[in-house]
Amino acid sequence: MKLEIKKIKEGFTNLVKEKLNMADQEIEDMSRDRMSICNLCPSKLKSGRCGECGCVLAAKTRSPLSSCPINKWNQYETNKTE
């Protein structure tokens, strides 16, 4: 459960950074690649959520620790260290 909360927090934090023009380019590149896959997926809902897990895709795709629930994309290893 703790890891899931971390993934959600990380995704929404990166989404807010993007909205404030403070985004990390590596995260945005990852998100763009993931969203291009999600946009073709029949499980993507019109609301912008994933029909499999219910997550907001704009945030989920910005969380390197997250992965697609139907294995269309995996966790991402960034070049950054914590």
C-alpha positions, 0 to 999 in steps of 0.5 A, a space after each residue: 500500500 505504501 508503494 502505491 501511495 508513493 506512485 500516486 504522489 509522484 505522478 501528481 507531483 510531476 503533473 503539477 510541475 508540468 503545469 507550472 513549467 517546472 517539469 523534468 524533461 526526462 519525465 515528460 519524454 517518458 510520459 509522452 511515450 506512455 500516453 502515445 500507447 494509452 491513447 491507442 488502448 481500448 481501455 482508455 476512457 473518455 475521462 482520461 482515466 485507465 479503464 483497467 485500474 481507474 488511474 488518471 493517466 496524465 498523472 500515472 504516466 508521469 510516475 516512473 514507478 508505475 506500470 500499465 496494469 495490462 503490461 503495455 508499458 513498464 516501470 521506468 529507470 530514470 537517470 536521476 538519483 533520489 
